[in-house]
């Protein structure tokens, strides 16, 4: 069983190299890594991979920048294994990631998505647990101390619409499950949640395992942080939740529709971000955040 680790890249090369090193340090070798360079303007990246003597690592480069959504699509198109992940170019796999995921696949061969335990780190590799992650891991994530947790259908959709507690770069997908859906160009920041909800509506099964085998890097320079300050994150959120509430109601999924209309933790996220948005002095961002909280 081979796992395709797809790594769309645009960012800091040194962090990318550390991400690749974490993949190569896996306790088992049944994986294949594909780095997809979105025309990052530093030829040293291509030179680095040309010198890397590891047949499991493949490097490709787009002739011009295509953007994050298209690079995600390309990641899914290029996968040939039955399971894939779309790894962030600044995140880290702990050594047991592939081993733990392979074992989870054996236990749940038809699962569409597998979520492992996640350790949050900052830009300096130090452990971090900001408010967002305390809520995700302490309140929203199902408890796994007694074994794997399985969610599907309306239960899965309701859980994610109440508050998205998943860590996208850590997820392992059954390739045919993710390939059945499309990334939305109009939702670049919440495209992960939109696709996950599509999988839930299609009857897909999510398995949550206890093994903490992934390091998710959260830092202030992220694209999602910038879109919080200018308000576009919450404008997209509100539109997505409104659409999904109507979709769930049409499907007869009352609890999912209620969760989407209430969008409680999305509102609380906006409320927690409000002081920083006010300090930024961005009037449009301030209006967007207030609108998201109150409307």
N, C-alpha and C positions, 0 to 999 in steps of 0.2 A: 504494500500500500504506500503510494507516494503522495505527499502533500505539496501542492503548488503554493509557494510563498511569493506573492506578487507585490512588488515594491515600487509604486509610482513615486518618482523623485522630483522635487523642486525645493531647494532649501539650503541648509548649511552642510557642505560636503563632509566636514569632520564628524558631524552627528550621523550622517549616512554611513560612513565607514564603521562607526561603532555599532550601528544597527546591523550591518552585514556581519560584523565579527560575532555578534550575539547569535545570529542564525548559524554560523559555522561552528559555534561552540555547543550545539545540541548533543544530548547524550545518545541519540540515535540518528542515523544518517539517511533515513528514508524521507528526504525532502528535496525539492528543487527550487532555487531562488532565481527570480527574474526581476532585475532592476530596470525600470522603464524611465529613462531620463527625458524629462519634458523640455529639452533644449536649454538646460541650465547654462548660463553664459560663463562657463569655466571649463576649459578643455582638460584641466587636471583630473576631472572626474573620469572621463573616458580613459585617460592614461593610467589612472589607478586600477581600473578593472582590466585593462590590457595586461597589466603586470600580475594580476591575481591568478595564480595557478590552481584553480579549483573547478573541475568539470561540472559541479553541481550549481555553479553561479553563472548566470547568463546576463549580459548587459546589452540593452538596446537603447537607441536614442532617437527621439523624434527630430526630423529635420527642422521643425519650427514648433513654437510653443502652442499646445492645443488646449491647455487649461485642465483644472482638476477633474471636471466631470468627464471629459473625453478620455483623460488618462485612466480614470476608474473603469470606463467602458473597455478600454484597450486591455486593461489588466484581466478583465473577465474573458474577453475574446481569446487572449493568448493562453489561457490555462488549458491544460490537457488532462490533468489528474481528476479524479472523482471529487476531490475536496480542495478548496483554496482559501487563502486568507489574503486581505489587502492590507499589508503592513504599512504603518506610518514610517516615514524616513527619518524620524528622530526617536522612535520608540525602541524598546529592547525586548527580545525574547529571553526569558530565563532558561537555563539549560534543559529543563524538563518539559518545555512546551510541546514539542512534537511527540514525545513519548506519552504525555498525558492526553493529548488530543487523539492519538492513535488508539489508546485504550478506550476513550469515550466513544469513538466511532464504532469500536467492536461491541460496546454495550448498547449503542443506539444507532444502528446502521441507516435508518431512514430519517434521522434528524436533519432538518434543513439548516440549523444554526447551532453552534456550540459556543457557550460563553464560559471561559475559565475565570478563576480568581485573578484579580488585577492589583498590582502594587502601583501607586501613583508616585511619580518622582518630579522634581523641578528641573530647571535647565542646567543645574550643577550635579545631577544624579542623586541629590539628597531626597530622602523620603518626604513626601508632602501630602497633606490631606486638607485642602481648602474646603470651604463650606459646601460647594457643589458636590464634591466627592464624599463628604461626610453624609450628605443627604442620600446620594446614590447608593452608597454601600451600607449605610446604617438603617435607612428607612425604606428604600424602594427595592433593592435587590433581594430576591427570595433567599431564605436561609438554607444553606446546604450542609450544615454540620451533620445531618442525619442521612445524607446521600444526595444523589443527583435530583434536580427538580426539573420537571417537564411542563412546559406551557405550550398551548396551541390555540388556534382559532380566536374566538372572542376573548377568552381569558388572556391570551398573549397580547392582543390588540389593546385591551383595556389597561393592562399593566404598563405598556409602553406609552400610551396616551396620557395616563395619569402622571407619568414622569419617566423620561428615557434614562434608564439606569445602565444600559449596555455601553460597552467601550468598543466602538466600531473597529479600530485596528487590531483588536485582540480576537475578533470573532473568526471562527472557522465555519465556512459555508459548504454545503453540498453543492457542487458546481452547477448541476442542473436546476437547483432551486433558485440560485441567484441569477442564473442566465435567463430564467423565465420572466424577469422583470427588467425595467429600464430605469436608469438614473435620470432624474428630472433636471433639465437645464435651468428651470426657473426657480429651483430651490437649492442653490449651491452650498448653503450652510447646513440645512436640515435634510439634504438628500439622503443621508444614511437612515434617518428615522422614517422618511417616506418609503424607502425601499423595504425596510423591515416591516412596516405596516402592510405593504403590498403582500409580502410573504405570509403574514398572519391571515390576511383576507383569503389567500389561496389555500389555507389549511395547513401551512407549514408548522413544523414543530421545533421549538427552541429547548435546548437542554442546557442547564446551568450546572457546572461542576465546581467542586470545592478547591481543586488544585490551583494554587497561586503561582502562575508560571509566566506572567506577562508584566512588563513595566510600561505604564502609560505616562508619557511626558506632558506635563501641563505647565505652560509658561506664558508670560504676558505678551509675547510677540506673535501669538497664534492668530490665524485668520479669523477664527471665531471670536476672539477677544476684540479685534478691531471692529467687527460688525456689531458687537454689543455697544461700543461707544458711539457709532454713527446711527444706531437704531435699526439698521437693515435686518439684523438677526431677528428682532421681535416682529417686524413687519412680515417677514417670511413665515415665522412661526404662526402668527395669528391667521394668516391666509390658509396655511396648511391645516390647522386645526379646524377651521370653519368648513373646509372642503371635506375633511375626514369625518366630522360629525354628521354631515348630510349623507355621506357614503355609508356610514355605520347604521344610521337610521333606516336607510333604504334596504339594508340587508337584515333588518330586524335585530341588530345588535344594540340593545338599549343601554347596557352598561358602558360599552365602548363609546357610544354617541354622547352619553352624559360626561364621560371622562374627557372627551375632546372638546365639548362645549365649555366645561369648567376650566380645563387646562390649568389646574391648580398649581402644580410645581413649576410650570412655565411662567405663570404670573409671579410666583415667589422668587424665581430666578431673576426676573426683571426688577422686582422690588429690591433684591439684594444688590443689583448692579446700579441702582439709581444714584447713590452717592458718587460713585466714580464717574458716571455719565454727567452729572451736574458739574463735577470738578473739571471735566474735559472742556466745558464751555460750548459744546456742540448743541445748538438749539434744536436742530432737526432730530438728533438723537434723543434729546430730552423729551420732545413731543411724542416720538415713537414709543419710548418706554412707558410714559404715562398712559398713552392710548392702550398699550398692551395690558397694563395692570388693570385699568378701569373699565374697558369696553367689554 
